[in-house]
Amino acid sequence: MQTFADRLIDSVRKKGNPCIVGLDPRIDLMPDFIRSGRETPSRENFRAIVSDFHELVLDTVADLVPAVKPQLAFYEQYGLGGMEAFENTVKAARSRGLLVIADGKRNDISSTAEAYATAFLSATDFEADSLTVTPYLGRDSLAPFAEACAKHAKGLFVVLKSSNPGSRDFQDQPLAGTGRPLYEAIAAIISDLGKNMLGESGYSSIGAVVGATFPEDGRRLRALMPQAIILVPGYGAQGGSAQSAAACFHENGLGAVVSSSRGITYGFSDRGISRKAFVTSVRDNTLRMIDEIVKATSAPTPVS
Amino acid sequence: MQTFADRLIDSVRKKGNPCIVGLDPRIDLMPDFIRSGRETPSRENFRAIVSDFHELVLDTVADLVPAVKPQLAFYEQYGLGGMEAFENTVKAARSRGLLVIADGKRNDISSTAEAYATAFLSATDFEADSLTVTPYLGRDSLAPFAEACAKHAKGLFVVLKSSNPGSRDFQDQPLAGTGRPLYEAIAAIISDLGKNMLGESGYSSIGAVVGATFPEDGRRLRALMPQAIILVPGYGAQGGSAQSAAACFHENGLGAVVSSSRGITYGFSDRGISRKAFVTSVRDNTLRMIDEIVKATSAPTPVS
Protein backbone atom coordinates (compact mmCIF):
# COMPACT_ATOMS: atom_id res chain seq x y z
CA MET A 1 0.00 0.00 0.00
CA GLN A 2 1.14 3.56 -0.70
CA THR A 3 2.40 5.53 2.25
CA PHE A 4 0.14 8.22 3.67
CA ALA A 5 2.51 10.91 2.41
CA ASP A 6 2.38 9.53 -1.12
CA ARG A 7 -1.41 9.29 -1.06
CA LEU A 8 -1.66 12.88 0.17
CA ILE A 9 0.81 14.22 -2.41
CA ASP A 10 -0.96 12.25 -5.16
CA SER A 11 -4.29 13.68 -4.13
CA VAL A 12 -2.89 17.24 -3.99
CA ARG A 13 -1.59 16.74 -7.54
CA LYS A 14 -4.86 15.28 -8.81
CA LYS A 15 -7.05 17.95 -7.24
CA GLY A 16 -4.56 20.63 -8.23
CA ASN A 17 -4.43 22.26 -4.80
CA PRO A 18 -3.27 21.68 -1.23
CA CYS A 19 -6.44 22.88 0.53
CA ILE A 20 -8.06 21.07 3.44
CA VAL A 21 -11.60 21.68 4.62
CA GLY A 22 -11.80 21.69 8.41
CA LEU A 23 -14.95 20.18 9.90
CA ASP A 24 -15.86 21.78 13.24
CA PRO A 25 -19.38 20.79 14.28
CA ARG A 26 -20.97 23.78 16.02
CA ILE A 27 -24.70 23.29 15.94
CA ASP A 28 -25.31 26.86 17.15
CA LEU A 29 -23.69 28.15 13.94
CA MET A 30 -25.42 25.78 11.50
CA PRO A 31 -28.24 26.80 9.14
CA ASP A 32 -31.83 26.43 10.37
CA PHE A 33 -32.75 23.94 7.63
CA ILE A 34 -30.34 21.37 9.05
CA ARG A 35 -31.64 21.75 12.62
CA SER A 36 -35.31 22.15 11.87
CA GLY A 37 -37.56 19.66 13.69
CA ARG A 38 -34.72 18.36 15.83
CA GLU A 39 -33.98 21.24 18.15
CA THR A 40 -34.17 19.15 21.34
CA PRO A 41 -30.64 18.41 22.55
CA SER A 42 -30.54 14.61 22.44
CA ARG A 43 -28.10 11.94 21.37
CA GLU A 44 -30.20 11.13 18.32
CA ASN A 45 -30.54 14.78 17.26
CA PHE A 46 -26.84 15.53 17.82
CA ARG A 47 -25.94 12.48 15.72
CA ALA A 48 -28.36 13.33 12.94
CA ILE A 49 -27.65 17.07 12.71
CA VAL A 50 -23.86 16.76 12.83
CA SER A 51 -23.82 13.80 10.41
CA ASP A 52 -26.19 15.41 7.90
CA PHE A 53 -24.40 18.77 7.98
CA HIS A 54 -21.07 17.18 7.21
CA GLU A 55 -22.37 14.82 4.55
CA LEU A 56 -23.71 17.86 2.77
CA VAL A 57 -20.36 19.65 3.12
CA LEU A 58 -18.51 16.53 1.92
CA ASP A 59 -20.76 16.16 -1.12
CA THR A 60 -20.06 19.81 -1.92
CA VAL A 61 -16.26 19.73 -1.64
CA ALA A 62 -15.29 16.12 -2.45
CA ASP A 63 -14.34 16.88 -6.06
CA LEU A 64 -12.40 20.01 -5.07
CA VAL A 65 -9.98 19.23 -2.25
CA PRO A 66 -7.63 16.37 -1.32
CA ALA A 67 -8.55 15.99 2.34
CA VAL A 68 -10.71 17.06 5.26
CA LYS A 69 -9.83 17.68 8.90
CA PRO A 70 -12.58 16.86 11.42
CA GLN A 71 -11.82 18.44 14.81
CA LEU A 72 -12.48 15.88 17.54
CA ALA A 73 -13.13 18.44 20.28
CA PHE A 74 -16.23 19.73 18.53
CA TYR A 75 -17.56 16.20 18.06
CA GLU A 76 -16.80 15.20 21.67
CA GLN A 77 -18.72 18.16 23.05
CA TYR A 78 -21.90 16.47 21.76
CA GLY A 79 -21.15 13.27 23.68
CA LEU A 80 -22.08 9.88 22.25
CA GLY A 81 -24.22 11.44 19.50
CA GLY A 82 -21.20 13.52 18.52
CA MET A 83 -18.92 10.50 18.41
CA GLU A 84 -21.46 8.58 16.32
CA ALA A 85 -21.41 11.54 13.95
CA PHE A 86 -17.60 11.50 13.97
CA GLU A 87 -17.64 7.88 12.84
CA ASN A 88 -20.15 8.82 10.17
CA THR A 89 -18.16 11.85 8.97
CA VAL A 90 -14.90 9.91 8.73
CA LYS A 91 -16.49 7.02 6.83
CA ALA A 92 -18.43 9.39 4.55
CA ALA A 93 -15.26 11.32 3.73
CA ARG A 94 -13.17 8.24 3.02
CA SER A 95 -15.92 6.71 0.88
CA ARG A 96 -15.85 9.89 -1.22
CA GLY A 97 -12.13 9.49 -1.82
CA LEU A 98 -11.10 12.20 0.65
CA LEU A 99 -8.19 11.64 3.02
CA VAL A 100 -9.05 12.29 6.66
CA ILE A 101 -6.83 14.10 9.15
CA ALA A 102 -8.31 13.44 12.61
CA ASP A 103 -7.47 16.61 14.54
CA GLY A 104 -7.28 15.31 18.10
CA LYS A 105 -3.99 16.70 19.46
CA ARG A 106 -3.71 13.37 21.26
CA ASN A 107 -0.73 11.94 23.10
CA ASP A 108 0.32 10.06 26.19
CA ILE A 109 3.09 7.72 27.27
CA SER A 110 4.01 4.24 25.95
CA SER A 111 1.08 1.82 25.95
CA THR A 112 -1.41 4.70 26.21
CA ALA A 113 0.01 6.30 23.06
CA GLU A 114 -0.38 2.89 21.42
CA ALA A 115 -4.05 2.89 22.39
CA TYR A 116 -4.58 6.29 20.77
CA ALA A 117 -2.79 5.05 17.66
CA THR A 118 -5.09 2.01 17.62
CA ALA A 119 -8.14 4.25 18.04
CA PHE A 120 -7.45 6.52 15.07
CA LEU A 121 -4.86 4.76 12.90
CA SER A 122 -6.12 1.17 12.68
CA ALA A 123 -9.34 -0.58 11.66
CA THR A 124 -11.74 0.76 14.31
CA ASP A 125 -14.91 2.87 14.28
CA PHE A 126 -12.76 6.01 14.28
CA GLU A 127 -10.19 4.97 11.66
CA ALA A 128 -8.78 8.03 9.91
CA ASP A 129 -5.82 8.40 7.56
CA SER A 130 -3.76 10.52 9.92
CA LEU A 131 -3.85 12.11 13.37
CA THR A 132 -2.54 15.30 14.97
CA VAL A 133 -0.54 14.80 18.19
CA THR A 134 1.23 17.01 20.74
CA PRO A 135 4.96 16.60 21.47
CA TYR A 136 5.34 17.69 25.11
CA LEU A 137 5.68 14.13 26.46
CA GLY A 138 8.85 13.49 24.46
CA ARG A 139 10.22 11.28 21.74
CA ASP A 140 9.18 7.99 23.33
CA SER A 141 5.56 9.19 23.30
CA LEU A 142 5.74 9.83 19.54
CA ALA A 143 7.41 6.53 18.68
CA PRO A 144 4.29 4.30 19.07
CA PHE A 145 2.41 6.59 16.66
CA ALA A 146 5.27 6.42 14.15
CA GLU A 147 5.25 2.63 14.40
CA ALA A 148 1.51 2.54 13.78
CA CYS A 149 1.98 4.81 10.75
CA ALA A 150 4.60 2.47 9.29
CA LYS A 151 2.46 -0.60 9.98
CA HIS A 152 -0.88 0.70 8.69
CA ALA A 153 0.30 3.23 6.05
CA LYS A 154 -1.04 6.12 8.11
CA GLY A 155 0.23 9.61 8.85
CA LEU A 156 1.02 11.84 11.81
CA PHE A 157 1.14 15.61 12.24
CA VAL A 158 3.05 16.72 15.34
CA VAL A 159 2.16 20.19 16.65
CA LEU A 160 5.32 22.30 16.42
CA LYS A 161 4.12 25.88 16.19
CA SER A 162 0.43 26.52 16.73
CA SER A 163 -1.44 29.45 15.22
CA ASN A 164 -2.48 31.15 18.51
CA PRO A 165 -0.68 34.03 20.26
CA GLY A 166 0.04 31.70 23.22
CA SER A 167 2.25 29.60 20.94
CA ARG A 168 4.96 32.07 21.95
CA ASP A 169 4.77 31.09 25.64
CA PHE A 170 6.58 27.75 25.43
CA GLN A 171 7.06 26.78 21.77
CA ASP A 172 9.24 29.81 21.01
CA GLN A 173 11.30 29.65 24.22
CA PRO A 174 15.00 29.74 23.34
CA LEU A 175 16.84 26.85 24.96
CA ALA A 176 19.99 27.28 26.99
CA GLY A 177 23.06 26.16 25.08
CA THR A 178 21.78 26.52 21.53
CA GLY A 179 19.64 29.64 22.01
CA ARG A 180 17.27 28.11 19.46
CA PRO A 181 13.50 27.87 20.08
CA LEU A 182 12.09 24.72 21.65
CA TYR A 183 10.14 23.89 18.50
CA GLU A 184 13.42 23.40 16.60
CA ALA A 185 14.47 20.67 19.03
CA ILE A 186 11.15 18.96 18.36
CA ALA A 187 11.55 19.45 14.60
CA ALA A 188 14.81 17.51 14.74
CA ILE A 189 13.01 14.56 16.31
CA ILE A 190 10.23 14.70 13.71
CA SER A 191 12.84 14.55 10.95
CA ASP A 192 14.57 11.67 12.63
CA LEU A 193 11.36 9.67 13.23
CA GLY A 194 10.37 10.16 9.59
CA LYS A 195 13.68 9.43 7.89
CA ASN A 196 12.96 5.72 7.43
CA MET A 197 9.42 6.34 6.29
CA LEU A 198 9.97 8.14 3.01
CA GLY A 199 7.60 7.35 0.20
CA GLU A 200 8.16 7.64 -3.54
CA SER A 201 7.18 11.29 -3.31
CA GLY A 202 10.25 11.94 -1.16
CA TYR A 203 8.05 13.00 1.76
CA SER A 204 7.73 11.16 5.05
CA SER A 205 4.46 10.29 6.78
CA ILE A 206 5.57 12.04 9.98
CA GLY A 207 4.51 15.63 9.41
CA ALA A 208 4.19 18.76 11.50
CA VAL A 209 1.61 21.42 12.34
CA VAL A 210 2.82 25.00 11.78
CA GLY A 211 0.33 27.88 11.99
CA ALA A 212 -0.18 30.19 9.00
CA THR A 213 0.03 33.11 11.41
CA PHE A 214 3.82 32.93 11.85
CA PRO A 215 5.42 32.91 8.37
CA GLU A 216 8.98 33.48 9.65
CA ASP A 217 8.76 30.37 11.80
CA GLY A 218 7.15 28.56 8.87
CA ARG A 219 10.07 29.38 6.59
CA ARG A 220 12.61 28.23 9.16
CA LEU A 221 10.78 24.99 9.86
CA ARG A 222 10.29 24.30 6.14
CA ALA A 223 14.07 24.42 5.75
CA LEU A 224 14.78 22.35 8.88
CA MET A 225 12.43 19.48 7.94
CA PRO A 226 12.70 19.12 4.15
CA GLN A 227 10.90 15.76 4.10
CA ALA A 228 8.02 16.54 6.46
CA ILE A 229 4.61 17.51 5.14
CA ILE A 230 3.43 20.59 7.02
CA LEU A 231 -0.22 20.98 7.99
CA VAL A 232 -0.94 24.71 8.11
CA PRO A 233 -3.94 25.81 10.18
CA GLY A 234 -4.91 29.39 10.94
CA TYR A 235 -5.65 30.46 7.37
CA GLY A 236 -8.67 32.74 7.06
CA ALA A 237 -10.74 33.15 10.20
CA GLN A 238 -7.64 33.11 12.42
CA GLY A 239 -5.88 35.77 10.39
CA GLY A 240 -3.26 33.84 8.42
CA SER A 241 -2.98 35.00 4.80
CA ALA A 242 -2.29 32.86 1.73
CA GLN A 243 1.13 34.54 1.51
CA SER A 244 2.05 33.62 5.07
CA ALA A 245 0.78 30.05 4.59
CA ALA A 246 3.00 29.86 1.49
CA ALA A 247 6.08 30.07 3.74
CA CYS A 248 5.53 26.40 4.66
CA PHE A 249 5.69 25.20 1.02
CA HIS A 250 8.52 24.11 -1.18
CA GLU A 251 9.09 26.12 -4.34
CA ASN A 252 7.39 23.45 -6.43
CA GLY A 253 4.12 24.09 -4.58
CA LEU A 254 4.27 20.87 -2.60
CA GLY A 255 5.22 19.94 0.97
CA ALA A 256 2.31 21.50 2.83
CA VAL A 257 -1.47 21.49 3.09
CA VAL A 258 -3.52 24.46 4.31
CA SER A 259 -6.65 24.12 6.39
CA SER A 260 -9.65 26.39 6.78
CA SER A 261 -12.70 25.53 8.88
CA ARG A 262 -15.06 28.32 9.87
CA GLY A 263 -14.30 30.33 6.71
CA ILE A 264 -15.58 27.45 4.56
CA THR A 265 -18.51 25.93 6.44
CA TYR A 266 -19.81 28.91 8.43
CA GLY A 267 -19.00 31.69 5.98
CA PHE A 268 -22.66 32.63 5.40
CA SER A 269 -24.36 35.55 7.12
CA ASP A 270 -27.95 34.40 7.69
CA ARG A 271 -28.89 31.19 9.47
CA GLY A 272 -32.15 31.20 7.55
CA ILE A 273 -30.11 30.41 4.41
CA SER A 274 -31.62 27.80 2.06
CA ARG A 275 -30.02 24.42 1.46
CA LYS A 276 -29.15 25.42 -2.09
CA ALA A 277 -27.64 28.75 -1.03
CA PHE A 278 -25.66 27.01 1.71
CA VAL A 279 -24.17 24.57 -0.80
CA THR A 280 -23.27 27.50 -3.03
CA SER A 281 -21.67 29.32 -0.10
CA VAL A 282 -19.51 26.32 0.88
CA ARG A 283 -18.48 25.71 -2.71
CA ASP A 284 -17.70 29.37 -3.38
CA ASN A 285 -15.71 29.69 -0.16
CA THR A 286 -13.71 26.59 -1.06
CA LEU A 287 -13.05 27.77 -4.61
CA ARG A 288 -11.96 31.20 -3.32
CA MET A 289 -9.54 29.58 -0.87
CA ILE A 290 -8.18 27.29 -3.56
CA ASP A 291 -7.65 30.24 -5.87
CA GLU A 292 -5.81 32.25 -3.22
CA ILE A 293 -3.64 29.38 -2.03
CA VAL A 294 -2.78 28.16 -5.53
CA LYS A 295 -1.78 31.66 -6.57
CA ALA A 296 0.38 32.09 -3.48
CA THR A 297 2.09 28.71 -3.68
CA SER A 298 2.34 28.09 -7.44
CA ALA A 299 0.88 24.63 -7.04
CA PRO A 300 1.29 22.24 -9.97
CA THR A 301 -1.23 22.13 -12.82
CA PRO A 302 -3.98 19.59 -12.20
CA VAL A 303 -3.77 16.23 -13.98
CA SER A 304 -6.84 15.93 -16.19
CA MET B 1 -21.12 24.41 45.28
CA GLN B 2 -17.74 23.37 46.71
CA THR B 3 -14.76 23.80 44.44
CA PHE B 4 -13.26 20.68 42.90
CA ALA B 5 -10.16 21.08 45.06
CA ASP B 6 -12.24 21.21 48.23
CA ARG B 7 -14.26 18.16 47.21
CA LEU B 8 -11.08 16.23 46.47
CA ILE B 9 -9.37 17.24 49.72
CA ASP B 10 -12.55 16.42 51.68
CA SER B 11 -12.71 13.01 50.06
CA VAL B 12 -9.03 12.35 50.76
CA ARG B 13 -9.67 13.21 54.42
CA LYS B 14 -12.81 11.05 54.64
CA LYS B 15 -11.26 8.03 52.97
CA GLY B 16 -8.03 8.58 54.88
CA ASN B 17 -5.77 8.29 51.85
CA PRO B 18 -4.82 10.05 48.62
CA CYS B 19 -4.93 7.01 46.33
CA ILE B 20 -6.54 6.98 42.90
CA VAL B 21 -7.46 3.85 41.00
CA GLY B 22 -6.63 4.20 37.31
CA LEU B 23 -9.08 2.55 34.91
CA ASP B 24 -7.38 1.41 31.70
CA PRO B 25 -9.67 -0.88 29.71
CA ARG B 26 -7.53 -3.53 28.06
CA ILE B 27 -9.78 -6.43 27.17
CA ASP B 28 -6.80 -8.66 26.35
CA LEU B 29 -5.70 -8.42 30.00
CA MET B 30 -9.14 -8.95 31.59
CA PRO B 31 -10.22 -12.19 33.31
CA ASP B 32 -11.97 -14.84 31.23
CA PHE B 33 -15.18 -14.66 33.28
CA ILE B 34 -15.83 -11.09 32.14
CA ARG B 35 -15.29 -11.90 28.46
CA SER B 36 -16.94 -15.29 28.34
CA GLY B 37 -19.68 -15.61 25.72
CA ARG B 38 -18.85 -12.24 24.17
CA GLU B 39 -15.51 -12.86 22.52
CA THR B 40 -16.58 -11.46 19.12
CA PRO B 41 -15.19 -7.94 18.70
CA SER B 42 -18.35 -5.85 18.32
CA ARG B 43 -19.65 -2.54 19.57
CA GLU B 44 -22.08 -4.31 21.91
CA ASN B 45 -19.46 -6.66 23.32
CA PHE B 46 -16.90 -3.88 23.79
CA ARG B 47 -19.51 -1.81 25.60
CA ALA B 48 -20.65 -4.67 27.79
CA ILE B 49 -17.21 -6.06 28.70
CA VAL B 50 -15.60 -2.72 29.46
CA SER B 51 -18.65 -1.45 31.40
CA ASP B 52 -19.06 -4.62 33.46
CA PHE B 53 -15.35 -4.88 34.27
CA HIS B 54 -15.24 -1.35 35.60
CA GLU B 55 -18.51 -1.55 37.52
CA LEU B 56 -17.03 -4.54 39.33
CA VAL B 57 -13.82 -2.61 40.04
CA LEU B 58 -15.82 0.42 41.22
CA ASP B 59 -17.96 -1.71 43.55
CA THR B 60 -14.74 -3.14 44.96
CA VAL B 61 -12.89 0.12 45.62
CA ALA B 62 -15.65 2.73 46.14
CA ASP B 63 -15.40 2.64 49.94
CA LEU B 64 -11.61 2.75 49.90
CA VAL B 65 -10.39 5.60 47.65
CA PRO B 66 -11.43 9.19 46.95
CA ALA B 67 -11.31 9.12 43.14
CA VAL B 68 -10.75 7.12 39.97
CA LYS B 69 -8.93 8.03 36.77
CA PRO B 70 -10.34 6.51 33.57
CA GLN B 71 -7.84 6.77 30.71
CA LEU B 72 -9.66 7.94 27.58
CA ALA B 73 -7.16 6.43 25.13
CA PHE B 74 -8.00 2.91 26.25
CA TYR B 75 -11.72 3.58 25.89
CA GLU B 76 -11.32 5.25 22.48
CA GLN B 77 -9.44 2.25 21.09
CA TYR B 78 -12.72 0.31 21.32
CA GLY B 79 -14.57 2.88 19.22
CA LEU B 80 -18.20 3.69 19.90
CA GLY B 81 -18.61 0.70 22.23
CA GLY B 82 -15.64 2.00 24.20
CA MET B 83 -17.08 5.50 24.45
CA GLU B 84 -20.44 4.09 25.58
CA ALA B 85 -18.51 2.25 28.26
CA PHE B 86 -16.68 5.47 29.17
CA GLU B 87 -20.01 7.20 29.75
CA ASN B 88 -21.09 4.23 31.83
CA THR B 89 -17.86 4.14 33.88
CA VAL B 90 -17.95 7.86 34.64
CA LYS B 91 -21.62 7.79 35.69
CA ALA B 92 -21.13 4.61 37.72
CA ALA B 93 -18.15 6.13 39.54
CA ARG B 94 -19.90 9.41 40.33
CA SER B 95 -23.06 7.62 41.50
CA ARG B 96 -20.85 5.73 43.97
CA GLY B 97 -19.50 8.98 45.39
CA LEU B 98 -16.14 8.75 43.64
CA LEU B 99 -14.61 11.79 41.99
CA VAL B 100 -13.61 11.24 38.36
CA ILE B 101 -10.40 12.48 36.76
CA ALA B 102 -10.85 12.04 33.00
CA ASP B 103 -7.32 11.35 31.78
CA GLY B 104 -7.44 12.68 28.23
CA LYS B 105 -4.35 14.89 27.90
CA ARG B 106 -6.56 17.14 25.78
CA ASN B 107 -5.85 20.62 24.55
CA ASP B 108 -6.17 22.94 21.58
CA ILE B 109 -6.54 26.65 20.89
CA SER B 110 -9.33 29.07 21.88
CA SER B 111 -12.79 27.87 20.86
CA THR B 112 -11.51 24.31 20.40
CA ALA B 113 -10.24 24.23 23.99
CA GLU B 114 -13.69 25.48 25.02
CA ALA B 115 -15.25 22.53 23.18
CA TYR B 116 -13.04 20.08 25.08
CA ALA B 117 -13.97 21.81 28.33
CA THR B 118 -17.64 21.47 27.39
CA ALA B 119 -17.16 17.79 26.55
CA PHE B 120 -15.64 16.77 29.88
CA LEU B 121 -16.37 19.57 32.37
CA SER B 122 -20.05 20.36 31.78
CA ALA B 123 -23.33 18.46 31.75
CA THR B 124 -22.73 16.09 28.79
CA ASP B 125 -22.53 12.32 28.35
CA PHE B 126 -18.85 12.46 29.30
CA GLU B 127 -19.08 14.82 32.28
CA ALA B 128 -16.27 14.14 34.74
CA ASP B 129 -15.08 16.13 37.77
CA SER B 130 -11.73 17.04 36.26
CA LEU B 131 -9.60 16.59 33.16
CA THR B 132 -5.91 16.24 32.37
CA VAL B 133 -4.56 18.61 29.69
CA THR B 134 -1.23 19.29 27.98
CA PRO B 135 0.42 22.73 28.12
CA TYR B 136 2.39 22.98 24.86
CA LEU B 137 -0.10 25.34 23.17
CA GLY B 138 0.44 28.05 25.79
CA ARG B 139 -1.41 30.01 28.42
CA ASP B 140 -4.30 31.07 26.18
CA SER B 141 -5.06 27.41 25.49
CA LEU B 142 -5.35 26.71 29.23
CA ALA B 143 -7.51 29.73 30.02
CA PRO B 144 -10.80 28.34 28.58
CA PHE B 145 -10.39 25.24 30.75
CA ALA B 146 -9.73 27.37 33.83
CA GLU B 147 -12.87 29.38 33.08
CA ALA B 148 -14.93 26.20 32.76
CA CYS B 149 -13.52 24.99 36.09
CA ALA B 150 -14.56 28.21 37.80
CA LYS B 151 -18.01 28.13 36.20
CA HIS B 152 -18.85 24.47 36.81
CA ALA B 153 -16.79 23.77 39.97
CA LYS B 154 -14.53 21.39 38.08
CA GLY B 155 -10.80 20.73 38.15
CA LEU B 156 -7.84 20.61 35.80
CA PHE B 157 -4.52 18.79 35.93
CA VAL B 158 -1.90 20.22 33.56
CA VAL B 159 0.90 17.83 32.57
CA LEU B 160 4.16 19.33 33.83
CA LYS B 161 6.53 16.42 34.25
CA SER B 162 5.40 13.06 32.94
CA SER B 163 6.57 9.73 34.33
CA ASN B 164 8.27 8.42 31.15
CA PRO B 165 12.00 8.65 30.30
CA GLY B 166 11.11 10.88 27.32
CA SER B 167 9.88 13.55 29.73
CA ARG B 168 13.52 14.66 29.78
CA ASP B 169 13.48 15.51 26.05
CA PHE B 170 11.52 18.76 26.24
CA GLN B 171 10.05 19.19 29.73
CA ASP B 172 13.47 19.32 31.39
CA GLN B 173 15.13 21.57 28.80
CA PRO B 174 16.80 24.51 30.54
CA LEU B 175 15.66 27.80 29.05
CA ALA B 176 18.03 30.51 27.92
CA GLY B 177 18.11 33.40 30.36
CA THR B 178 16.93 31.63 33.51
CA GLY B 179 18.64 28.29 32.96
CA ARG B 180 15.59 26.72 34.61
CA PRO B 181 13.70 23.78 33.07
CA LEU B 182 10.74 24.47 30.77
CA TYR B 183 8.35 22.85 33.23
CA GLU B 184 9.08 25.58 35.77
CA ALA B 185 7.88 28.25 33.32
CA ILE B 186 4.66 26.27 32.93
CA ALA B 187 4.35 25.82 36.71
CA ALA B 188 4.35 29.62 37.10
CA ILE B 189 1.38 29.85 34.74
CA ILE B 190 -0.48 27.09 36.59
CA SER B 191 -0.01 29.00 39.87
CA ASP B 192 -1.18 32.19 38.27
CA LEU B 193 -4.28 30.64 36.64
CA GLY B 194 -5.23 29.06 39.97
CA LYS B 195 -4.65 31.98 42.30
CA ASN B 196 -8.22 33.28 42.05
CA MET B 197 -9.71 29.81 42.38
CA LEU B 198 -8.69 28.88 45.91
CA GLY B 199 -11.20 26.91 47.94
CA GLU B 200 -11.58 26.73 51.71
CA SER B 201 -8.95 24.00 51.73
CA GLY B 202 -6.41 26.55 50.48
CA TYR B 203 -5.87 24.54 47.31
CA SER B 204 -6.77 25.68 43.82
CA SER B 205 -8.67 23.64 41.25
CA ILE B 206 -5.89 24.08 38.68
CA GLY B 207 -3.53 21.23 39.47
CA ALA B 208 -0.56 19.58 37.80
CA VAL B 209 0.62 16.14 36.74
CA VAL B 210 4.07 15.19 38.05
CA GLY B 211 5.32 11.60 37.65
CA ALA B 212 6.30 9.55 40.69
CA THR B 213 9.44 8.53 38.84
CA PHE B 214 11.25 11.87 39.31
CA PRO B 215 11.16 12.75 43.03
CA GLU B 216 13.68 15.60 42.76
CA ASP B 217 11.49 17.36 40.22
CA GLY B 218 8.47 16.58 42.38
CA ARG B 219 10.04 18.27 45.40
CA ARG B 220 10.93 21.37 43.38
CA LEU B 221 7.47 21.63 41.82
CA ARG B 222 5.76 21.06 45.18
CA ALA B 223 7.62 24.12 46.49
CA LEU B 224 6.97 26.23 43.39
CA MET B 225 3.19 25.64 43.32
CA PRO B 226 2.11 25.54 46.98
CA GLN B 227 -1.59 25.78 46.14
CA ALA B 228 -1.78 23.29 43.27
CA ILE B 229 -2.94 19.73 43.84
CA ILE B 230 -0.48 17.38 42.17
CA LEU B 231 -1.69 14.24 40.41
CA VAL B 232 1.12 11.69 40.64
CA PRO B 233 1.07 8.87 38.06
CA GLY B 234 3.78 6.28 37.58
CA TYR B 235 3.46 4.58 40.98
CA GLY B 236 3.82 0.81 40.87
CA ALA B 237 3.92 -0.72 37.39
CA GLN B 238 5.94 2.22 36.01
CA GLY B 239 8.56 2.02 38.76
CA GLY B 240 7.72 4.97 41.02
CA SER B 241 7.97 4.09 44.74
CA ALA B 242 5.76 5.40 47.53
CA GLN B 243 8.77 7.34 48.80
CA SER B 244 9.31 9.09 45.49
CA ALA B 245 5.57 9.85 45.17
CA ALA B 246 5.76 11.39 48.64
CA ALA B 247 7.98 14.17 47.26
CA CYS B 248 4.85 15.75 45.75
CA PHE B 249 3.04 16.02 49.12
CA HIS B 250 2.98 18.68 51.77
CA GLU B 251 4.17 17.66 55.21
CA ASN B 252 0.60 17.35 56.44
CA GLY B 253 0.00 14.52 53.98
CA LEU B 254 -2.15 16.63 51.65
CA GLY B 255 -1.62 18.40 48.33
CA ALA B 256 -1.28 15.39 46.06
CA VAL B 257 -3.06 12.25 44.89
CA VAL B 258 -1.27 9.14 43.63
CA SER B 259 -2.59 6.97 40.83
CA SER B 260 -2.05 3.31 40.03
CA SER B 261 -3.75 1.49 37.17
CA ARG B 262 -2.32 -1.82 36.02
CA GLY B 263 -1.04 -2.68 39.50
CA ILE B 264 -4.58 -2.53 40.88
CA THR B 265 -6.84 -3.93 38.17
CA TYR B 266 -4.51 -6.32 36.33
CA GLY B 267 -2.37 -7.44 39.25
CA PHE B 268 -3.49 -11.10 39.06
CA SER B 269 -1.47 -13.84 37.40
CA ASP B 270 -4.05 -16.16 35.81
CA ARG B 271 -6.77 -14.99 33.44
CA GLY B 272 -8.81 -18.02 34.51
CA ILE B 273 -9.24 -16.32 37.91
CA SER B 274 -12.75 -16.53 39.45
CA ARG B 275 -14.93 -13.47 39.96
CA LYS B 276 -14.51 -13.76 43.73
CA ALA B 277 -10.73 -14.11 43.51
CA PHE B 278 -10.57 -11.15 41.10
CA VAL B 279 -12.48 -8.95 43.56
CA THR B 280 -10.12 -10.07 46.33
CA SER B 281 -7.12 -9.27 44.13
CA VAL B 282 -8.35 -5.74 43.29
CA ARG B 283 -9.20 -5.04 46.93
CA ASP B 284 -5.92 -6.42 48.25
CA ASN B 285 -3.91 -4.47 45.67
CA THR B 286 -5.75 -1.27 46.59
CA LEU B 287 -5.28 -1.84 50.33
CA ARG B 288 -1.59 -2.54 49.82
CA MET B 289 -1.15 0.67 47.83
CA ILE B 290 -3.06 2.66 50.46
CA ASP B 291 -0.90 1.23 53.20
CA GLU B 292 2.33 2.08 51.36
CA ILE B 293 1.27 5.58 50.36
CA VAL B 294 -0.18 6.48 53.76
CA LYS B 295 3.00 5.30 55.48
CA ALA B 296 5.16 7.32 53.08
CA THR B 297 3.10 10.52 53.24
CA SER B 298 1.80 10.53 56.82
CA ALA B 299 -1.75 11.19 55.60
CA PRO B 300 -4.25 12.40 58.20
CA THR B 301 -6.25 9.96 60.31
CA PRO B 302 -9.59 9.09 58.69
CA VAL B 303 -12.74 10.76 59.99
CA SER B 304 -15.03 7.99 61.31
Interface residues (C-beta under 8 A of the other chain):
Chain A: D24 R43 Q71 A73 F74 E76 Q77 Y78 G79 L80 G81 M83 E84 E87 D103 K105 R106 N107 D108 I109 S110 T112 A113 A115 Y116 T118 A119 F120 T124 D125 F126 T134 P135 Y136 L137 G138 R139 D140 S141 V159 S162 S163 N164 P165 G166 S167 R168 D169 F170 Q171 Q173 P174 L175 A176 G177 G179 L182 A185 I186 I189
Chain B: D24 R43 Q71 A73 F74 E76 Q77 Y78 G79 L80 G81 M83 E84 E87 D103 K105 R106 N107 D108 I109 S110 T112 A113 A115 Y116 T118 A119 F120 T124 D125 F126 T134 P135 Y136 L137 G138 R139 D140 S141 V159 S162 S163 N164 P165 G166 S167 R168 D169 F170 Q171 Q173 P174 L175 A176 G177 G179 L182 A185 I186 I189
